[in-house]
Amino acid sequence: MDLPWGSDLATLFITNVGLITSTGPNGNNIMAAEWTHHVSYSPGIIAVSIGKNKATNENIRETKEFGVSIASTGQKVLSSISGNSSGRDVDKIKVAESLGFEFYKGKKIKALMVKDASLNAECKVIKVVDLPSHTVFFGEVLEVSASGSEPLAYHKGKYWRMSETLPKPTDEEREKFKGIIEKYKR
């Protein structure tokens, strides 16, 4: 069964907006990637899933490195620029700079990083998994920084702000389910 991009079911996932930066045969490039995940604490590893026909895929395969910038709420336009065209056809970095977005050279990688992103991580590829439509690149984090700005969320084809926190279960609720967990322990 397929779960196609943009379908009602596929849009129910809530994701961050990963801005994946790379350099290589397609020059400096940026793309928006919903499938950007922190998958290991020690060492820090981030997985990004990139379409097989993307310029970013080709760049990462060539250089074995990539940048991950988690977009902040002030970077909706940058996210749209990054996701709506191919780096083979458009210099998206120059478009973004023309609109006032700024980049800086990575400390540990050659790719540019997004200034004022919520989080920036410079990664070297440690594993590649080819899936039918995408390639998952696992990158060990070499350098990381955070700006303190609120990350941008993506859900149902729209951008969202994650400003409101919900309380965790109360002590009373925790005690109740602790007892139930004990009852069903194996």
N, C-alpha and C positions, 0 to 999 in steps of 0.2 A: 504494500500500500504506500502511496506517495503522500507526502505532507508538503504541498507546494508553497513556494514563497508567496506571501500576500494572501493566502487562503484564510478563511475565518478561523480555522483551528490553529494555524501557524502563528497568527497574530496574537493569540492568547498568552504566549510566552512574554515575560517581562525581562528585558535585557538592559545592559548598559549600552552606551554608544562608544565602541572602541574605534579610535582613529589610528589606523595602522600606517606607519610611515616606513618607507623603504627607499633604497637607491639601487641602481644596477643598470641592466640593458635599457630600461625604460626611463632612466633618469630619476631625479628625486620625485617621489610620488606619495600620495596620501589617499587612503580609502576608508570608508566607514564600514565597520564590521560588527554586526550584532553578536556574533559568536566569538566573544573575547572573554576568556575565563581564567581566573587564578586557580590552578589545580594542585599546587604543592607549596607547603610552607618552607621546608628545609630540604634541599635548596628551593628557593622561590622559583616556580615555573608557571608560565602563562601559556595557554593554548589559544591559538587563533585559527578559525576555519575560513579558508579563502577559496573562492570559486576557482576551478582549474584553469579557466580561460582568462583570468584577471592578470593585469600587468604586475600587480603586487605579488602574485604567486611566482611569476617569472623572476622578479627582482629578488625575492627571498631565496628561491632555489639557487640563484647565482651567487649571492653574497653570504648566505647562511646567517643572516641577522635581520632584525626588524625592531621598530619602535612601537610601543603601545601607549597611546595617550587617551585616557578616559575623558571624554568630552565633558565640559562643565555646562551648566545651564545657559551660560552666555555664548555658547558655541553651536547653537542650532543651525545657523547659516553655514558655518564651516562643515558641520556634519552633512548637510544637504549637498554642498558643493562636492564633498569627498565621496558621496555615494551615488551621484546622478550622472557620472560620465566616466569614461575610461582614461587612465593615465597614458594609454597609447595615443589617444586623440587630443587630449587637453592637458596643458600644464596646470594641474589643479593647485599646486603650490603658488604659482604666480597669480592665479585667479584669487586665491585666499589672501595673499599679500596685498593685492590691489584693493581688497575690501577692508584692509586694516588688521588682518590676523598676522601674528608673528610666529616665527620659528627660530629655533636655535640648534646649533650643531651638537649632536650627542657627544657625551664624554667618552663612552666606551665603544660606540658604533659609528659608522659613517652616515647613517640616515639622520635626517632632521627630526627634531622633536617639536611638539606643539606648545608654545608658550601659554601659560595660564590654564592649561588643562587641569582637571581635578587631580589626576595622577599621571605621571610619566614613568615608563619602565623601558629600559634598553635591554634587548634580549639577543642571545646567540642561540641558534637552532641546535637542539640536541636530539630531536627525533622528528620524523616526518611520517604521517600516516595518510595514504591515499584512499579516499572514499569515492563512491561513484561520481558524485557531482563536485566535491570539494576536497581540498587537501588540508589536513590539520597539522599545523606547525607547532611544535612544543619548543618554547624558548626559555632558557635559563636566564633569570634576571641578573644583569651585571651592574645596573645602576638604577636607582629608583628615587623619585621625589614626589612631593605632594604640594599643591598650592593652597589647600584649605577651601577651595571653591566647591560648591555643591555639584555632584555628578548629575549628568543628564540621563534620564531613563527613557526607554522606548517600549511602547505597548499599543497594540491595536493600530499600528501605522501612524502613531502620534508620539510627540515628545511629551515627557512628564517631568514634573518637579517632585522630588521625594522629601518634601519638607516636614511632613507630619509623621511623628513616630507613634507607634501604638504600644501600650504597656505589655510587658511580658506577663505570663500567668502570675496571679497573686500567690502568696505563701500558702493560703488556704487551698487554692486550686492545685498547687504543687503537691501538697500533702495528700490530697485526695488521689491524684494519679500515681503517686509513689506507692501507695497501698495497693492499687490495682496492678501496677507493674510487678510488685512482689508476689502477688497472688498468681500471676501467670509466668513467673520465671521458670526457665527450663533447667 
